[in-house]
Amino acid sequence: MLLEDGYADLLIRKQMPAWKRVLNVQAPYRWNLRRLKPGRMLEVGCGIGRNLAHVPDSVGVDPNEACVQVAQRRGLSAFTPDTLKEPPESFDSLLVAHVLEHLTVEQVDDLFATYLPYLKPGGRVILMTPQELGYTTDDTHIWFIDFAAMAGIVEKQGLTMERTFSFPFPRWAGRLFTYNEFIAVARKPG
């Protein structure tokens, strides 16, 4: 499947090759997301739906129309920002996975101003960003967001940090393993 949009094509090539399905390389990441018990989840920056496919009753939003079309063809509930028609406070969690590092500080503020109203009072925000080696693999990464930067974002947005951890390996592995992630779970005031 070749699309007119280069980024959607890139995601398809990176996320959907046969060898990744055979080896089930996403299994630990799916398990990790499910153990966080996101409930009804809104994923901001859902891309072609890698996370959406594994959380029932989830909805994704992405500014890239070609990515949204791929996710929809996969049977997922995905929308562009202008077609998302969910009422305020209708989600238990907000997932922002591998998005923040692509945005300026002002864009991060805009993202939260736009999507936090969709989160129920007391709902959780789940943030995921790449660690050192993963950060170096994408020229579109603007800033390195570690636990300290996540804490600053959470505080600035008026959220309460509940937990931070490294996944799937301990923190030291982020310099050696491309897919090690910083994860933060914060709560919206209830």
ChimeraX attribute file (.defattr): number of C-alpha atoms within 10 A of each C-alpha:
attribute: neighborCount
match mode: 1-to-1
recipient: residues
	/A:1	6
	/A:2	10
	/A:3	14
	/A:4	8
	/A:5	12
	/A:6	12
	/A:7	14
	/A:8	21
	/A:9	18
	/A:10	13
	/A:11	15
	/A:12	19
	/A:13	13
	/A:14	10
	/A:15	16
	/A:16	13
	/A:17	10
	/A:18	10
	/A:19	9
	/A:20	12
	/A:21	12
	/A:22	8
	/A:23	9
	/A:24	10
	/A:25	12
	/A:26	14
	/A:27	11
	/A:28	12
	/A:29	16
	/A:30	16
	/A:31	11
	/A:32	13
	/A:33	15
	/A:34	15
	/A:35	9
	/A:36	12
	/A:37	13
	/A:38	21
	/A:39	17
	/A:40	18
	/A:41	26
	/A:42	28
	/A:43	25
	/A:44	24
	/A:45	24
	/A:46	27
	/A:47	28
	/A:48	30
	/A:49	26
	/A:50	17
	/A:51	19
	/A:52	24
	/A:53	17
	/A:54	15
	/A:55	17
	/A:56	13
	/A:57	14
	/A:58	22
	/A:59	23
	/A:60	27
	/A:61	25
	/A:62	21
	/A:63	15
	/A:64	18
	/A:65	18
	/A:66	20
	/A:67	28
	/A:68	25
	/A:69	19
	/A:70	20
	/A:71	22
	/A:72	16
	/A:73	12
	/A:74	13
	/A:75	12
	/A:76	21
	/A:77	19
	/A:78	31
	/A:79	23
	/A:80	20
	/A:81	17
	/A:82	9
	/A:83	9
	/A:84	14
	/A:85	9
	/A:86	11
	/A:87	10
	/A:88	12
	/A:89	16
	/A:90	16
	/A:91	25
	/A:92	20
	/A:93	29
	/A:94	30
	/A:95	23
	/A:96	19
	/A:97	21
	/A:98	18
	/A:99	18
	/A:100	24
	/A:101	20
	/A:102	17
	/A:103	16
	/A:104	13
	/A:105	14
	/A:106	8
	/A:107	12
	/A:108	17
	/A:109	14
	/A:110	12
	/A:111	16
	/A:112	17
	/A:113	12
	/A:114	11
	/A:115	17
	/A:116	21
	/A:117	15
	/A:118	21
	/A:119	23
	/A:120	19
	/A:121	16
	/A:122	16
	/A:123	25
	/A:124	28
	/A:125	26
	/A:126	22
	/A:127	21
	/A:128	25
	/A:129	26
	/A:130	27
	/A:131	27
	/A:132	22
	/A:133	16
	/A:134	18
	/A:135	24
	/A:136	13
	/A:137	11
	/A:138	10
	/A:139	8
	/A:140	11
	/A:141	19
	/A:142	14
	/A:143	14
	/A:144	17
	/A:145	21
	/A:146	18
	/A:147	17
	/A:148	9
	/A:149	12
	/A:150	23
	/A:151	18
	/A:152	12
	/A:153	18
	/A:154	21
	/A:155	13
	/A:156	10
	/A:157	15
	/A:158	12
	/A:159	20
	/A:160	17
	/A:161	18
	/A:162	11
	/A:163	11
	/A:164	17
	/A:165	15
	/A:166	20
	/A:167	20
	/A:168	16
	/A:169	13
	/A:170	12
	/A:171	14
	/A:172	12
	/A:173	18
	/A:174	22
	/A:175	14
	/A:176	12
	/A:177	15
	/A:178	16
	/A:179	20
	/A:180	25
	/A:181	28
	/A:182	25
	/A:183	20
	/A:184	21
	/A:185	22
	/A:186	24
	/A:187	22
	/A:188	20
	/A:189	12
	/A:190	7
